[in-house]
């Protein structure tokens, strides 16, 4: 039953990142940090890991001469996260 869970989402921070990305087209590094109450290093390491898995895309640009990093979920990431949520739901329903 737990084999349907995705190990990439075992971290509560990664769950939070993916949750934010599911409901936002793009979210900035600063907004993600604020929403999740995480440090720069934690956000950076977890987004890098999710990017390597092709679950999120990174967009770097300059706005008013300041760097802005933002993230969006990929089609693969959306499907993987939805599958993870369905597996959790199956576990919950079977426990009743």
C-alpha positions in Angstrom: 0.0 0.0 0.0 2.7 2.5 0.9 4.6 1.6 -2.3 2.4 4.2 -4.1 4.0 7.0 -2.1 6.7 9.0 -3.8 10.0 9.2 -1.7 10.6 12.6 -3.2 7.8 14.0 -1.1 8.8 12.5 2.3 10.1 15.8 3.4 7.5 18.2 4.9 9.2 21.1 3.1 9.0 19.3 -0.3 5.3 18.7 0.4 4.9 22.4 1.1 6.8 23.4 -2.0 4.7 21.1 -4.2 1.5 22.2 -2.5 2.3 25.9 -3.3 3.2 25.1 -6.9 0.0 23.2 -7.4 -2.0 26.3 -6.8 0.3 29.0 -8.2 1.4 29.4 -11.8 4.7 30.8 -10.5 6.0 31.5 -7.0 9.1 33.5 -6.2 11.8 32.3 -3.9 11.0 35.0 -1.4 7.3 34.1 -1.3 8.0 30.4 -1.0 10.4 31.1 1.9 7.8 33.3 3.6 4.9 30.9 3.1 6.8 27.9 4.3 8.8 29.6 7.1 12.0 28.0 5.8 15.6 29.2 5.5 17.3 30.2 2.2 19.4 27.1 2.4 16.5 24.7 2.9 14.5 26.2 0.1 17.5 26.1 -2.2 18.4 22.5 -1.5 14.9 21.1 -1.8 14.1 23.1 -5.0 17.3 22.0 -6.5 16.5 18.3 -5.7 13.0 18.7 -7.2 14.4 20.5 -10.2 16.8 17.6 -10.8 13.8 15.2 -10.8 12.2 17.5 -13.3 9.2 18.2 -10.9 9.7 22.0 -11.1 11.1 24.5 -13.4 13.2 27.5 -12.4 13.0 30.9 -14.0 15.7 33.5 -13.3 15.3 37.1 -14.4 16.0 40.7 -13.4 13.2 43.0 -12.2 14.2 46.6 -11.6 17.9 45.5 -11.8 17.4 42.9 -8.9 17.5 39.2 -9.5 14.2 37.3 -9.2 14.1 33.5 -9.0 10.7 31.9 -9.4 9.4 28.4 -9.7 6.6 26.6 -11.5 5.5 23.0 -11.4 6.1 20.8 -14.5 3.6 18.4 -16.0 5.7 15.5 -14.6 5.8 17.1 -11.2 2.0 17.7 -11.2 1.4 14.1 -12.1 3.8 12.7 -9.6 2.3 14.8 -6.8 -1.2 13.9 -7.7 -0.2 10.2 -7.7 1.3 10.7 -4.2 -1.8 12.4 -2.9 -4.0 9.6 -4.3 -1.7 7.0 -2.6 -2.2 8.9 0.7 -5.9 9.0 0.2 -6.0 5.2 -0.5 -4.1 4.6 2.7 -6.5 6.8 4.7 -9.6 5.1 3.2 -8.3 1.6 3.8 -7.5 2.4 7.5 -11.2 3.1 8.3 
